[in-house]
Amino acid sequence: MRRFSVFSIFGLDFLDQLVKIEAHDSEVLCLEFSPTSTGMNLLASASRDRLIHIFNLEKNYSLQQTLNDHSASITAVKFSGESPEVRMISCGADKSLYFQSAEQTVEGPWFSRSHHVVEKTTLYDMDLDSSRTHVSVACQDRNVRVYNVETGKLKKCVKGSSSDEGALLKVRTCCQLTQ
């Protein structure tokens, strides 16, 4: 018998369960809603099973697409851009960053790979700057790498720890990256 990981979405007003989704063969590591600015109502889930599932909220959280680009656990997923130029970025234990671009189809948005970046270190977490044009990535080597969302190019690498001990597991940005 196949076992799925289950996650639930709750409404904050009354804490009522809106939907219960059976989606992955392993632990779910990331859930990300698309921001209003994208013009899309999507939810991405990522897991140790190396898959990203994209659900369409306008179609009662129905499965829109499954992406299987990663070869190891996916640790973070983010949406960026404004309609019609929407992007999704994912990173994971396979040391890869995937930049996907959305195309509007009859069935709804469909993501396809636009850039693929491979690093020499595991990627634990990422966050977008306030302009949503750059993504900062927390890396196993205790550095924060900043990439341009549109081109996938590395813009900066910053030492994230003053010592050679410990790990950099999370990153949050609070402002727009300056030139």
N, C-alpha and C positions, 0 to 999 in steps of 0.2 A: 504494500500500500504506500503510495506516494504521500509524503508529508510536506505541507506548505507552511511557511511563516505567515502569520496573520498580523495585520495592523488595522487599527480602527481610526476613523476621523470623527471627532466630537465637535458639536456646536458649542461655542463658549457661552452663549446666552443662558442655556439651561443645562449644559453639560450632557446633552442627549447625543447618543451615538447616531451619526448621520449615515455611515457606511462602514462595513467590515470587509476587508479585502484580503484574500488569500493570493499571495503573489510570488513568493520566492522559495527556493529549495533550502535556503540557509538564512542566517540572521540578517535582518534589514539594518543597514548601517546609516542610511541617510534618506530623509524625506524632504522634498523641496517643492513648494508651490511656485508657479510662475507669477511674477509681479503683475499688477494691473497694467503697467506701462507696456507690457508685451502685447496686449490686446488678446491674449489667450488665457483660457482657464484650464491649466494643466497641473498635474501632480506627477513628480518624478520620484520613484523609489529605487534605491540602489542597495546592493547586498553583497555578502561574501560569495554568492553564487556567480559573480562576475556579470550580472545582468542589470540593465536599467530598464524599468518598465515605466511607460508614460501613460497616464490615465487622463481622460477627458472629462472634466467636471460637468460640462454642459450635456454630456451623454450619460449621466448618472454614474460617473467614475468608471466608465467602460475602458478597457484596455485599448489604447490608441496605437502603441508601438512598443516593441522590445528591441533594445540595442545590445549587441553582444561583442563590442569591440575590445573590451578589457580582458586580460588574461589572468587577473587575480582580483581580490576583493576591491570593491569600489568604496572609497572613503568619503567622497563629497561630490555633490552635483549642484550647479547654479544655473539660473536662467538670466539672460541679459538681452539688451536691445529693445527696440520699439517696433511695433508692427509697421511694415511687413518684414523688417530685418531682425528677426529674433534668433538668438543663439543659445546653445546649452553647452556648458563646460563640465567635464567630469575628470576626477583624478583618482588614483588608487595605488595599491600595493605593488602593482606591476610597473611602477615608476613612470607611468604614462599620464599625459594630459590629452584629452580628446576635446576638440572644438567642433561642435555640430551646428549646422545652419538649418533653419526651418523653412520648409516650402509649404505653401498652402495648397492642399489638394481637395477634391470633392469630399473625401472622408474626414478631412480636418488636417491639422499640421502634421508634417512628416519631416523628421530630422535625418540629415546625412552629414557625414564627416567632411569638414573643410580643412582642418589642420590636426596633426598628430605630433606631439612633442614627447620625447623620451629623455628622462633624466638619469643620473647615476645613483639616485637615492629614492627611497620610498616617499610618497606624497601622502601626508596625513589629513590635511584639511585645507580649505580655501575660502576666500571671501572676496566680494567685489567692492571696489571703491564706490563712493557716492554717485559718480557719473556712470557707473556700470560699464566702463570702458577698459578697466584693468582688473585683473584677478591676482590676488596675493595668495601664495601657496606655502603652507608650513611643511617643511621637509625634514626627513630623518637626520640629515646632517646638521641640523640646528640652524639652517638658513631659511630666510623668507625670500622666495623668488616671485617677481612681479612680471606678468605677461600682458601683452596687448590682446584684448579679446577678439578684435577683428582680424589681426594678422597671425596670432599665435606666437609672436616673437617675444623673447626674453627682453625686458626693459631694464630690470634692476635685480641685483642679488644682494641682500642685506643680511649680515650676521645677526641671528635672532637670539643668541645667548652669549653672555660674556665669559662663560667657562666652557670647558670641553666635556662637561658632565651633563647628565639629564637628557631630556628630549623636548622637542618643540612639537606639541600635538595639536594645538589649535591656533588659529589666527583670526583676528577681527580688524577691519579697517573702519575708520571713523570719518575720513575726509577724502577729497578728490586728490589723486596723484598729480603733482605739479610737473611741468616739463623740465 
